[in-house]
Amino acid sequence: MLRRFGSLLLSTSGVRWGRAAPLCSQAAPLTSLQAPSEPPTSAGFSDELLGKLADGELLHAECLIGGERVSTVGSRNPAEVYNPATGTTIGAVSQAGNAEALAAIAAADSMFPIWKAIPAADRAKILRRWHDLIIDATEDLATIITMECGKPLLESKAEVANGAASVGWMAEECRRIAGSVLEPGSRDRKMLTVKEAVGVVAAITPWNFPLSMPARKIATALAAGCTVVLKPSELAPLSAAALGELATRAGLPSGCLNILFGEGEDIGNELFAADAVRKLSFTGSVKVGKLLAEKAAHSIKRVTLELGGNAPFIVFEDADIERAARDAVRSALRNAGQTCICANRIFVQDSLYDSFVESLSEFTRAIRIGNGLDKTVHMGPLISPERLDRVDEMVIDAVSKGALTTTGGQRAKIPGLDNGNFYEPTVLRDASIDMRCFREENFGPIIPVFKFKTEDEAILLANKTEYGLASYFYTSDLARAWRVSRALEYGLVGVNEVAITSEAAPFGGVKQSGIGREHGREGIEEYLETKYVCMGLGYSDRGFSTLRKTEEEEMD
């Protein structure tokens, strides 16, 4: 049986809103933007959320710009944040526009030369304090994650641990930034390379990992000596707000981290137009990633793109069927299938197809769905009604083309949660390549099972996609394990394992799943420039003096 997790949902009540402040109508320096006249409070969040937090001061409804909490809701309505399990509003945050974006960029740009000059050991101390504060706040942070994006509480706690691990890793990695000494072609010079921070980084993060994704990008940039302007998803901005508060408590200097809430267009336009912004780090869809890469190209900004996936999960005839079925469910239904590395397409060798589908269906039927705060729940809701509609459409498409549902296949009705975005975990047998669930990233609790005969066919089917992020396969044949690992066109390969990510290992895709890597030794390199220095040693003052004396004698 799968592990049970979560904590009991309490009753909801009204929302307490903070006082609106005028929105700046044009670009303005930081000092002209209106900051709260009183110390930051938790105003702007519902009792449903605040009643579950030990430290309500983690939450801020205002943008963080140059160390100040900036309200921007004058002519813009605050952006409401919903609990996808209940459909209730749990808070609202200020929406930044052009003026706030320009102020955030200016704050980051002015702080950049100061921050990059701080010794790596001192930057590491701040990051380590931030790491420790994140760990100490695990319970509250996990509650915030669950309430704004729906995942079970145990998954949220794992996300907090992963986010903290990213910060801890980069606290050490920044000490290991090193250039090189090159062997010159002649003895009258020295040649070396040095590593320098890129500059101001624009980071744009998704809703499905509202804490670990921002933590990963921010920590890497800060470790390298860069400053950051973060734009978290408007669907789940509260975890990023809490991270910003903890970074401030850790002693991060004002202006090193700036956080802008709101929809992306106005903010994005300023980020891409600003010469001060030298790098973009984006996690999201392929469609949006392409648009952002095109915009970044106009000013030759460096980009790291972690885009979509359509992960294959291959089960060979020599695999442990029960283990493979269990892990397929673990991967496919993580966060209700809403991660870019979820197993999307299950390929099973024909000789064990029926027995595998039976085992897979049994594990899937054991999944209990509901509010992620309920300790007995294994899977939470989808993020939005629109996502619910899309999953429904994909299942209908598959069934219309011959797939059979062995379990699930419809929207779930959860007592007391009529407004939640729930869908039953669904296994589709007899899936075929003409179905949308083969071509498209599911991003939902759908487990389509395809059949193959040979190893070559499995590899062909697995690679038949424009995506190339994560892949998995199960076998007991060591030679096959190595052979298939090399043949799969993916940035990540899991062999008899689905829990494959680590702060110590590079994360990123190939093909249209992205550019660059995060985490590992490779991750920090994305935020560093390599400068080559050649020092001529044959032109000492003495040498110049001798030359000048000879010239003077010749003139006489």
C-alpha positions as CSV (number, residue, x, y, z in Angstrom):
1,M,0.0,0.0,0.0
2,L,1.1,3.5,-0.7
3,R,1.9,5.7,2.3
4,R,-0.7,8.0,3.7
5,F,-0.1,11.6,4.4
6,G,-1.6,15.0,5.0
7,S,-3.3,16.7,8.0
8,L,-6.9,17.3,8.7
9,L,-8.6,20.3,7.0
10,L,-10.2,22.8,9.4
11,S,-13.3,24.9,8.7
12,T,-13.0,28.1,6.6
13,S,-14.1,31.6,7.3
14,G,-13.8,35.1,5.9
15,V,-10.9,36.9,4.3
16,R,-9.1,39.8,5.9
17,W,-7.8,42.3,3.3
18,G,-5.0,44.7,3.6
19,R,-5.4,48.4,2.8
20,A,-5.0,49.2,-0.9
21,A,-2.2,51.5,-2.0
22,P,-2.1,53.6,-5.2
23,L,-0.4,52.0,-8.2
24,C,2.4,54.1,-9.7
25,S,1.3,55.1,-13.2
26,Q,4.7,55.3,-14.7
27,A,8.3,54.2,-14.1
28,A,9.5,55.4,-10.8
29,P,12.5,55.1,-8.5
30,L,12.1,52.8,-5.6
31,T,11.6,55.6,-3.1
32,S,8.5,56.9,-4.9
33,L,6.7,53.6,-4.7
34,Q,4.3,53.4,-1.7
35,A,5.5,51.0,1.0
36,P,3.3,50.0,3.9
37,S,3.3,52.7,6.6
38,E,3.3,50.0,9.4
39,P,5.5,46.9,9.8
40,P,4.5,44.0,7.5
41,T,1.5,42.1,8.8
42,S,-0.4,39.1,7.6
43,A,-3.3,41.2,6.3
44,G,-4.6,40.0,3.0
45,F,-5.0,36.4,3.9
46,S,-7.9,34.3,5.1
47,D,-8.5,32.9,8.5
48,E,-8.6,29.5,6.8
49,L,-4.9,29.9,6.0
50,L,-3.7,32.0,9.0
51,G,-5.3,29.7,11.5
52,K,-3.0,26.9,10.4
53,L,0.3,28.8,10.6
54,A,2.4,29.1,13.7
55,D,4.2,32.1,12.1
56,G,1.8,34.3,10.2
57,E,4.5,36.8,9.6
58,L,5.9,34.5,6.9
59,L,3.2,35.8,4.6
60,H,3.2,39.1,2.8
61,A,0.7,40.4,0.3
62,E,3.1,43.0,-1.0
63,C,5.9,42.8,-3.6
64,L,9.5,42.8,-2.2
65,I,11.5,45.5,-3.9
66,G,14.9,46.8,-2.6
67,G,14.1,45.4,0.8
68,E,10.8,47.2,1.1
69,R,7.3,45.7,1.1
70,V,5.5,47.5,-1.8
71,S,1.7,47.6,-2.3
72,T,0.6,48.2,-5.8
73,V,-3.1,47.6,-5.8
74,G,-4.4,51.1,-6.6
75,S,-5.7,50.8,-10.1
76,R,-5.1,47.0,-10.2
77,N,-7.3,44.6,-8.4
78,P,-5.3,42.3,-6.1
79,A,-4.6,38.9,-7.5
80,E,-6.7,36.3,-5.5
81,V,-5.1,33.0,-4.5
82,Y,-7.4,30.0,-4.4
83,N,-7.2,26.7,-2.6
84,P,-7.8,24.2,-5.4
85,A,-9.2,21.6,-3.0
86,T,-12.0,23.8,-1.7
87,G,-12.4,26.6,-4.3
88,T,-12.2,29.2,-1.6
89,T,-10.0,32.3,-1.6
90,I,-7.2,32.1,0.9
91,G,-5.7,35.5,0.1
92,A,-4.7,38.1,-2.4
93,V,-1.5,39.7,-3.3
94,S,-0.5,43.0,-4.9
95,Q,-0.1,43.0,-8.7
96,A,3.1,44.6,-10.0
97,G,3.2,46.5,-13.2
98,N,5.8,48.4,-15.3
99,A,6.8,50.8,-12.5
100,E,7.4,48.1,-10.0
101,A,9.3,45.9,-12.5
102,L,11.6,48.8,-13.3
103,A,12.1,49.6,-9.6
104,A,12.9,45.9,-8.9
105,I,15.4,45.8,-11.8
106,A,17.0,49.0,-10.5
107,A,17.3,47.7,-7.0
108,A,18.9,44.4,-8.2
109,D,21.2,46.3,-10.6
110,S,22.5,48.7,-7.9
111,M,23.1,45.9,-5.5
112,F,24.9,43.6,-8.0
113,P,28.4,45.1,-7.8
114,I,28.2,45.0,-4.0
115,W,26.9,41.5,-3.7
116,K,29.4,40.0,-6.2
117,A,32.3,41.6,-4.3
118,I,31.3,39.9,-1.0
119,P,33.6,36.9,-0.4
120,A,32.2,33.6,-1.3
121,A,32.6,32.4,2.3
122,D,30.3,35.2,3.5
123,R,27.7,34.6,0.8
124,A,27.8,30.9,1.9
125,K,27.1,31.9,5.5
126,I,24.0,33.8,4.5
127,L,22.8,30.9,2.3
128,R,23.4,28.5,5.2
129,R,21.3,30.6,7.6
130,W,18.6,30.7,4.9
131,H,18.7,27.0,4.6
132,D,18.4,26.5,8.4
133,L,15.4,28.9,8.6
134,I,13.6,27.0,5.8
135,I,14.1,23.7,7.6
136,D,12.9,25.3,10.9
137,A,9.7,26.5,9.1
138,T,8.9,23.2,7.4
139,E,5.5,22.8,9.0
140,D,4.2,26.2,8.0
141,L,5.8,26.2,4.6
142,A,4.3,22.8,3.8
143,T,0.9,24.0,4.9
144,I,1.2,27.1,2.6
145,I,2.2,24.9,-0.4
146,T,-0.6,22.4,0.2
147,M,-3.2,25.2,0.5
148,E,-2.1,27.1,-2.6
149,C,-1.4,24.2,-5.0
150,G,-3.2,21.3,-3.5
151,K,-0.6,18.6,-3.1
152,P,-0.7,16.3,-0.1
153,L,1.1,17.6,3.0
154,L,3.7,14.9,2.9
155,E,4.6,15.8,-0.7
156,S,4.7,19.5,0.4
157,K,7.1,18.6,3.3
158,A,9.3,16.8,0.8
159,E,9.3,19.9,-1.4
160,V,10.4,22.0,1.5
161,A,13.3,19.6,2.2
162,N,14.2,19.7,-1.5
163,G,14.2,23.4,-1.6
164,A,16.3,23.6,1.5
165,A,18.7,21.1,0.0
166,S,19.2,23.3,-3.1
167,V,20.1,26.2,-0.8
168,G,22.4,24.1,1.3
169,W,24.1,22.7,-1.8
170,M,24.7,26.1,-3.3
171,A,26.0,27.4,0.0
172,E,28.9,25.0,-0.4
173,E,29.1,25.2,-4.2
174,C,29.8,28.9,-4.2
175,R,33.0,28.2,-2.3
176,R,34.1,26.0,-5.1
177,I,33.9,28.5,-7.9
178,A,37.3,28.4,-9.6
179,G,39.0,29.4,-12.8
180,S,42.1,27.8,-14.3
181,V,45.7,28.4,-15.1
182,L,46.6,27.6,-18.8
183,E,49.9,26.5,-20.2
184,P,51.2,29.4,-22.4
185,G,52.9,28.9,-25.7
186,S,55.8,31.0,-24.6
187,R,57.5,31.9,-21.3
188,D,57.0,35.6,-21.5
189,R,53.3,35.5,-20.5
190,K,50.8,33.9,-18.1
191,M,47.4,32.8,-19.2
192,L,44.4,32.1,-16.9
193,T,40.6,32.1,-16.7
194,V,38.5,33.6,-13.9
195,K,34.8,33.1,-13.2
196,E,32.5,36.1,-12.7
197,A,28.8,36.5,-12.0
198,V,26.6,37.1,-15.0
199,G,24.6,40.0,-13.5
200,V,21.0,40.5,-12.7
201,V,18.9,37.4,-13.1
202,A,15.2,37.3,-14.0
203,A,13.7,34.1,-12.6
204,I,10.2,33.0,-13.6
205,T,8.8,30.0,-11.8
206,P,5.7,27.7,-12.0
207,W,2.8,26.9,-9.7
208,N,3.5,23.1,-9.3
209,F,6.6,23.5,-7.2
210,P,5.9,27.0,-5.7
211,L,8.8,26.7,-3.1
212,S,11.5,24.4,-4.4
213,M,11.7,26.0,-7.9
214,P,12.2,29.5,-6.6
215,A,14.6,28.3,-3.9
216,R,16.7,26.5,-6.6
217,K,17.0,29.4,-8.9
218,I,17.5,32.1,-6.2
219,A,20.1,30.1,-4.3
220,T,22.1,29.3,-7.5
221,A,22.1,32.9,-8.6
222,L,23.0,34.3,-5.2
223,A,25.8,31.7,-4.8
224,A,27.3,32.8,-8.1
225,G,27.2,36.5,-7.0
226,C,24.2,37.5,-9.0
227,T,21.1,39.4,-7.8
228,V,17.6,38.3,-8.6
229,V,14.2,39.6,-9.7
230,L,11.7,36.7,-9.2
231,K,8.3,36.5,-10.8
232,P,6.5,33.5,-9.2
233,S,3.3,32.0,-10.7
234,E,0.2,34.1,-10.0
235,L,-1.6,30.8,-9.2
236,A,0.7,30.0,-6.2
237,P,2.8,33.1,-5.1
238,L,2.6,32.6,-1.3
239,S,5.4,30.1,-0.9
240,A,7.7,32.5,-2.8
241,A,6.6,35.3,-0.4
242,A,7.5,33.2,2.6
243,L,10.9,32.4,1.0
244,G,11.6,36.1,0.6
245,E,10.7,36.7,4.3
246,L,13.1,34.0,5.4
247,A,15.9,35.3,3.2
248,T,15.5,38.7,4.8
249,R,15.7,37.1,8.3
250,A,18.8,35.3,7.2
251,G,20.5,38.6,6.6
252,L,20.4,38.8,2.8
253,P,21.1,42.4,1.9
254,S,18.3,44.5,0.5
255,G,18.0,44.4,-3.2
256,C,19.7,41.0,-3.7
257,L,16.3,39.4,-4.0
258,N,13.2,41.2,-5.4
259,I,9.9,39.5,-5.8
260,L,7.1,40.7,-8.1
261,F,3.6,39.3,-8.0
262,G,1.1,39.5,-10.8
263,E,0.5,38.3,-14.3
264,G,3.5,38.2,-16.6
265,E,3.0,40.6,-19.5
266,D,3.9,44.0,-18.0
267,I,6.6,42.5,-15.8
268,G,8.0,40.4,-18.5
269,N,8.2,43.3,-21.0
270,E,10.3,45.3,-18.6
271,L,12.6,42.3,-17.7
272,F,13.3,41.6,-21.3
273,A,13.8,45.2,-22.4
274,A,16.2,46.0,-19.6
275,D,19.9,45.8,-20.5
276,A,20.7,45.4,-16.8
277,V,19.0,42.0,-16.8
278,R,21.7,39.6,-18.2
279,K,20.1,36.2,-17.7
280,L,16.7,34.5,-17.7
281,S,15.9,31.3,-15.8
282,F,12.4,30.0,-16.6
283,T,10.5,26.8,-15.8
284,G,7.2,26.3,-17.6
285,S,5.6,25.2,-20.8
286,V,7.4,24.7,-24.1
287,K,5.1,27.3,-25.8
288,V,5.9,30.0,-23.3
289,G,9.6,29.0,-23.1
290,K,9.9,29.5,-26.9
291,L,8.4,33.0,-26.7
292,L,10.6,34.0,-23.8
293,A,13.7,32.7,-25.6
294,E,12.8,34.7,-28.6
295,K,12.4,37.9,-26.5
296,A,15.7,37.2,-24.7
297,A,17.5,36.9,-28.0
298,H,16.8,40.5,-28.9
299,S,19.2,41.7,-26.1
300,I,21.3,38.5,-26.1
301,K,20.4,37.5,-22.6
302,R,21.6,34.1,-21.4
303,V,18.8,31.6,-20.8
304,T,18.2,28.5,-18.8
305,L,14.9,26.9,-19.8
306,E,13.3,23.9,-18.0
307,L,10.3,23.2,-20.1
308,G,7.7,20.4,-20.5
309,G,8.1,16.6,-20.5
310,N,6.4,13.5,-21.8
311,A,8.2,10.9,-19.8
312,P,8.2,7.3,-21.0
313,F,8.2,4.5,-18.5
314,I,9.3,1.2,-20.1
315,V,8.7,-2.2,-18.4
316,F,10.7,-5.0,-20.0
317,E,9.8,-8.6,-19.6
318,D,12.6,-9.3,-17.1
319,A,11.4,-6.5,-14.8
320,D,10.0,-7.0,-11.3
321,I,6.3,-6.4,-12.2
322,E,5.0,-5.4,-8.8
323,R,7.8,-2.9,-8.2
324,A,7.5,-1.4,-11.6
325,A,3.7,-1.1,-11.2
326,R,4.1,0.5,-7.8
327,D,6.7,3.0,-9.0
328,A,4.7,3.8,-12.1
329,V,1.8,4.9,-9.9
330,R,4.2,6.8,-7.6
331,S,5.6,8.8,-10.5
332,A,2.5,9.2,-12.6
333,L,0.3,10.5,-9.7
334,R,2.8,12.7,-7.9
335,N,1.1,16.0,-7.4
336,A,-1.9,14.6,-9.3
337,G,0.3,14.1,-12.3
338,Q,1.2,17.8,-12.4
339,T,5.0,17.6,-12.7
340,C,7.2,17.8,-15.7
341,I,8.9,14.5,-14.8
342,C,5.8,12.4,-14.1
343,A,5.6,9.1,-16.0
344,N,3.2,10.0,-18.8
345,R,3.4,7.0,-21.2
346,I,3.8,3.5,-19.8
347,F,5.3,1.0,-22.3
348,V,5.0,-2.7,-21.4
349,Q,6.4,-5.7,-23.2
350,D,3.6,-7.8,-24.7
351,S,4.4,-11.0,-22.7
352,L,3.5,-9.4,-19.4
353,Y,1.1,-6.7,-20.5
354,D,-2.1,-8.1,-18.9
355,S,-0.5,-9.0,-15.6
356,F,1.2,-5.6,-15.4
357,V,-2.1,-3.7,-16.1
358,E,-3.8,-5.7,-13.4
359,S,-1.2,-4.8,-10.9
360,L,-1.0,-1.2,-12.0
361,S,-4.8,-0.9,-11.7
362,E,-4.8,-2.4,-8.2
363,F,-2.2,0.1,-6.9
364,T,-4.2,2.9,-8.6
365,R,-7.5,1.9,-7.0
366,A,-5.8,2.1,-3.6
367,I,-5.2,5.9,-4.1
368,R,-7.4,8.0,-1.9
369,I,-8.1,11.5,-3.2
370,G,-9.1,14.6,-1.3
371,N,-7.8,17.7,0.4
372,G,-4.1,17.5,0.9
373,L,-4.3,18.5,4.5
374,D,-6.1,15.3,5.3
375,K,-3.6,12.7,6.6
376,T,-5.4,9.8,4.9
377,V,-5.2,11.4,1.4
378,H,-2.7,10.2,-1.2
379,M,-3.5,12.6,-4.1
380,G,-4.9,16.1,-4.1
381,P,-6.8,18.2,-6.7
382,L,-5.7,19.7,-10.0
383,I,-4.7,23.3,-9.9
384,S,-7.7,24.8,-11.8
385,P,-11.0,24.1,-13.4
386,E,-9.3,24.6,-16.8
387,R,-6.8,21.9,-16.0
388,L,-9.6,19.6,-15.0
389,D,-11.4,20.2,-18.3
390,R,-8.2,19.4,-20.2
391,V,-7.6,16.1,-18.4
392,D,-11.3,15.1,-19.0
393,E,-10.8,15.9,-22.7
394,M,-7.7,13.7,-23.0
395,V,-9.5,10.7,-21.4
396,I,-12.5,11.2,-23.6
397,D,-10.2,11.3,-26.7
398,A,-8.4,8.1,-25.7
399,V,-11.7,6.2,-25.0
400,S,-13.1,7.3,-28.3
401,K,-10.1,5.8,-30.1
402,G,-10.3,2.4,-28.4
403,A,-8.7,2.8,-24.9
404,L,-10.4,1.0,-22.0
405,T,-10.5,2.5,-18.5
406,T,-9.6,-0.2,-15.9
407,T,-10.2,2.4,-13.1
408,G,-11.1,6.0,-12.9
409,G,-12.0,7.9,-16.0
410,Q,-14.1,10.7,-14.6
411,R,-14.3,13.7,-12.3
412,A,-14.2,12.8,-8.7
413,K,-16.9,13.8,-6.2
414,I,-15.5,14.3,-2.7
415,P,-17.9,14.9,0.1
416,G,-17.7,18.4,1.5
417,L,-15.4,19.5,-1.4
418,D,-17.9,20.2,-4.2
419,N,-15.9,23.1,-5.5
420,G,-12.6,21.2,-5.6
421,N,-10.8,20.3,-8.9
422,F,-10.6,16.6,-8.4
423,Y,-10.2,13.9,-11.0
424,E,-10.1,10.1,-10.4
425,P,-6.7,8.5,-11.0
426,T,-7.2,6.8,-14.4
427,V,-5.6,3.8,-16.0
428,L,-6.1,3.5,-19.8
429,R,-5.2,0.1,-21.3
430,D,-4.9,-0.6,-25.0
431,A,-3.6,3.0,-25.6
432,S,-2.3,3.8,-29.1
433,I,0.0,6.4,-30.6
434,D,-2.9,8.3,-32.3
435,M,-4.2,9.4,-29.0
436,R,-3.5,12.8,-27.4
437,C,-2.1,11.1,-24.3
438,F,0.7,9.8,-26.4
439,R,1.6,13.1,-28.1
440,E,0.9,15.6,-25.3
441,E,2.1,16.1,-21.8
442,N,-0.7,14.8,-19.6
443,F,-0.2,17.0,-16.6
444,G,-3.0,15.1,-14.8
445,P,-3.7,11.7,-13.1
446,I,-3.8,9.7,-16.4
447,I,-1.8,6.5,-16.8
448,P,-2.0,5.3,-20.4
449,V,-0.5,1.9,-21.0
450,F,1.0,1.0,-24.4
451,K,2.2,-2.4,-25.7
452,F,5.6,-3.2,-27.4
453,K,7.3,-6.3,-28.6
454,T,11.0,-5.6,-28.9
455,E,13.6,-3.4,-27.2
456,D,14.1,-1.5,-30.4
457,E,10.4,-0.8,-30.7
458,A,10.3,0.4,-27.1
459,I,13.1,2.9,-27.6
460,L,11.6,4.1,-30.9
461,L,8.2,4.8,-29.2
462,A,9.9,6.4,-26.1
463,N,11.9,8.8,-28.3
464,K,9.0,9.6,-30.6
465,T,8.3,13.0,-29.1
466,E,9.6,16.5,-29.2
467,Y,10.2,16.3,-25.4
468,G,13.3,15.1,-23.7
469,L,13.3,15.7,-20.0
470,A,12.8,12.6,-17.9
471,S,12.6,8.9,-18.8
472,Y,12.4,5.6,-16.8
473,F,12.7,1.9,-17.5
474,Y,12.7,-1.3,-15.5
475,T,14.8,-4.4,-16.2
476,S,17.0,-6.9,-14.4
477,D,19.5,-7.1,-17.3
478,L,22.6,-5.1,-16.6
479,A,23.7,-5.0,-20.3
480,R,20.2,-3.8,-21.3
481,A,20.3,-1.2,-18.5
482,W,23.4,0.4,-20.0
483,R,22.3,0.0,-23.6
484,V,18.9,1.6,-23.2
485,S,20.2,4.4,-21.0
486,R,22.4,5.4,-23.9
487,A,19.7,5.1,-26.4
488,L,17.0,7.2,-24.7
489,E,17.0,10.8,-25.9
490,Y,16.4,12.4,-22.5
491,G,18.3,14.6,-20.0
492,L,17.4,12.3,-17.1
493,V,17.2,8.5,-17.0
494,G,15.9,6.5,-14.1
495,V,16.8,2.7,-14.1
496,N,14.6,0.8,-11.7
497,E,14.0,4.1,-9.9
498,V,11.6,7.1,-10.2
499,A,13.0,9.3,-7.3
500,I,15.8,10.4,-9.5
501,T,16.3,14.1,-8.8
502,S,18.9,15.4,-6.4
503,E,20.6,18.8,-5.6
504,A,23.9,17.1,-6.4
505,A,22.9,16.0,-9.9
506,P,22.3,18.2,-13.0
507,F,18.7,18.6,-13.9
508,G,17.6,19.6,-17.4
509,G,16.3,18.3,-20.7
510,V,17.2,17.9,-24.4
511,K,15.3,18.6,-27.6
512,Q,12.3,20.9,-26.8
513,S,12.4,20.2,-23.1
514,G,14.9,23.0,-22.4
515,I,18.4,24.5,-22.5
516,G,20.9,24.4,-19.7
517,R,21.1,22.6,-16.4
518,E,20.1,23.3,-12.8
519,H,21.6,21.7,-9.7
520,G,24.9,19.8,-9.4
521,R,28.2,21.3,-10.4
522,E,26.8,22.3,-13.7
523,G,24.0,24.4,-12.3
524,I,26.1,27.3,-11.0
525,E,28.1,27.5,-14.3
526,E,24.9,28.8,-15.9
527,Y,25.2,31.9,-13.8
528,L,28.9,32.5,-14.4
529,E,30.9,34.1,-17.2
530,T,34.4,32.9,-18.1
531,K,36.9,35.7,-18.5
532,Y,40.3,35.0,-20.1
533,V,43.3,37.0,-18.8
534,C,46.7,37.1,-20.6
535,M,49.5,38.7,-18.7
536,G,52.6,39.7,-20.6
537,L,55.8,39.3,-18.5
538,G,58.4,40.5,-21.0
539,Y,57.6,44.2,-20.6
540,S,58.9,45.2,-17.2
541,D,59.6,48.9,-16.3
542,R,63.3,48.0,-16.6
543,G,62.7,46.8,-20.1
544,F,60.8,49.9,-21.1
545,S,63.5,52.1,-19.6
546,T,66.2,50.4,-21.5
547,L,64.2,50.7,-24.7
548,R,63.6,54.5,-24.1
549,K,67.3,55.0,-23.4
550,T,68.4,53.3,-26.6
551,E,65.9,55.4,-28.6
552,E,67.2,58.6,-27.1
553,E,70.8,57.7,-27.9
554,E,69.8,57.1,-31.5
555,M,68.1,60.4,-31.7
556,D,71.2,62.2,-30.4
